Amino acid sequence: MPELTPAERRSLKARAHRLKPVVRTGEAGLSAAVMAEIDRQLTCHGLIKVRLTAADRKERAALAQALEAALGANLVQRIGRILVLFRPKPEGSPAPPGR
């Protein structure tokens, strides 16, 4: 995934401000089910928030990097336990309901 420009990152942060987290990691961390759900949400929405329950700051940073690498997404912003991830929606993907 190509790196976001500062202008793109700023625009995505503004769009993400009103969003609520759509996925929450559990005590098991990034299980296969959680990764699949994040992937599904990125495909459907393109821009999502994820809430991490990991207690340690370094662990949360490692999880964010793992998500970026595994899903081909860009980390737009990380504030505390909330990650904002972006991956362009594939051509022809259906619009999410209510948007």
Secondary structure as UniProt FT lines:
FT   HELIX           6..16
FT   TURN            17..18
FT   STRAND          23..24
FT   TURN            27..28
FT   HELIX           32..45
FT   STRAND          47..51
FT   HELIX           57..71
FT   STRAND          74..79
FT   TURN            80..81
FT   STRAND          82..86
FT   TURN            91..92
FT   TURN            97..98
//
